[in-house]
Amino acid sequence: MQKRIAITITLVSITAGCSAQFTGAKSKALEPGNVPDSVVALAGPGQDLATARLLPEDNCFWYEHSGPVETTLVPLRATNGAPICAARDA
């Protein structure tokens, strides 16, 4: 029984460090706070542009909304309510 526990602990310890590692230079647009001036001009009031970033999954800008319980990513919206997205490459 102790041998089985020792093997399990060893395997968990070895695999605990396994995760997706991203190497290489990150795009400046993916980092929080690096939003182009044109996006800042489009953004509606009351949004935290210091935490805004471009997400590659949907090619849209998102910002962090800090609520009373948790911090959530919310789509960055223009003054007319439309989400602000970057043009996709063809």
URPE-V964417 format. One line per field, one symbol per residue. burial: b if it has 9 or more other C-alpha atoms within 8 Angstrom, else e. Layout:
burial=???
This chain:
burial=eeeeeeeeeeeeeeeeeeeeeeeeeeeebbbbbbbeeebbebbbeebbbebbbbbeeebbbbbbbeeeeeeeeebbbbbeeebbeeeeee
